[in-house]
Amino acid sequence: MCCPARVLSRPCDAEVPTLCVEPVPGFRAIFRLLSDETIDFDIDLYELWGQERLDVLCGFLRAIGRRLDRTVFLCPEGAGADVAVLRYEPGGDRIATRHDR
């Protein structure tokens, strides 16, 4: 088992470690351990067809947010939280769209 402190204390020019998680068959999240302050991961939107898969994604965001007791943002690649498409809000224990305020 790898120690997180060891992974995050790697040299600046070292390859970024990744962790692939598959909550259900055919739906993957690839975590990129870029810093010890944020959790960055990619998902393939082509794997999210239908309500069932959207529910899996929302459950995944909710599980991360509940565990960390933090807001989790789903943003387009390269964008910041201000343009998040979905977000989990721990205060209301809910998933919201960018249009919900």
Backbone hydrogen bonds, N-H to C=O, Kabsch-Sander energy under -0.5 kcal/mol:
donor,donor_aa,acceptor,acceptor_aa,energy
7,V,3,C,-1.9
8,L,4,P,-2.7
9,S,5,A,-1.0
10,R,7,V,-1.0
14,A,11,P,-1.9
19,L,31,F,-2.1
21,V,19,L,-0.5
21,V,29,A,-2.9
24,V,27,F,-0.7
27,F,24,V,-2.1
29,A,21,V,-2.6
30,I,42,D,-2.5
31,F,19,L,-3.3
31,F,29,A,-0.7
32,R,40,D,-2.7
33,L,17,P,-2.4
33,L,31,F,-0.5
34,L,32,R,-1.9
40,D,32,R,-0.8
40,D,38,T,-0.6
42,D,30,I,-2.1
44,D,28,R,-0.6
45,L,43,I,-0.8
47,E,44,D,-2.3
48,L,45,L,-1.6
49,W,47,E,-0.5
53,R,49,W,-0.6
54,L,50,G,-1.8
55,D,51,Q,-2.6
56,V,52,E,-1.6
57,L,53,R,-2.4
58,C,54,L,-2.6
59,G,55,D,-2.4
60,F,56,V,-2.3
61,L,57,L,-2.6
62,R,58,C,-2.5
63,A,59,G,-2.5
64,I,60,F,-2.0
65,G,61,L,-2.6
66,R,62,R,-2.9
67,R,63,A,-2.1
68,L,64,I,-2.2
69,D,65,G,-1.6
70,R,65,G,-1.4
72,V,88,Y,-1.5
74,L,86,L,-3.0
75,C,73,F,-0.6
79,A,76,P,-2.3
83,V,80,G,-1.9
84,A,81,A,-1.6
85,V,74,L,-3.0
86,L,74,L,-1.3
87,R,96,A,-2.1
88,Y,72,V,-2.5
89,E,87,R,-0.5
89,E,94,R,-3.0
93,D,89,E,-0.9
94,R,89,E,-1.7
96,A,87,R,-3.0
98,R,85,V,-1.2
100,D,97,T,-1.3
